[in-house]
Amino acid sequence: MTKPAISLGAIQEALLLHAEVKTFLERWPAPPRQEDCLPQISWEQLERQIADLAPTPATREMVGPLISATRKQARFKPAELVMREILCIAGVLMDEGFDPPQPREGAMS
């Protein structure tokens, strides 16, 4: 049985992810000891709460894909970086001035 080949795109993605984590850790080194931790919450609970806070149907529809993308890469990143990304998602989606483009009628997805 042969192993599947690793694509150049996958290698580039891994290198970009590694660089992102390295840059983050240089700016925000881990604290020397574990401080009080946040309560545990599931990805489903997080998604549900951000969707509930989103002010429009269009922004609510964006929550699932954005949280899913964050979840897929979370195991490769420090917890604080994942939290930062979640805060960014929530901030953008709860901004009442944010008006995501609407799909055109008849446009293929």
Secondary structure, 3 states (H helix, E strand, C coil): CCCCCCCHHHHHHHHHHHHHHHHHHHHCCCCCCCCCCCCCCCHHHHHHHHHHHCCCHHHHHHHHHHHHHHHHHHCCCCHHHHHHHHHHHHHHHHCCCCCCCCCCCCCCC
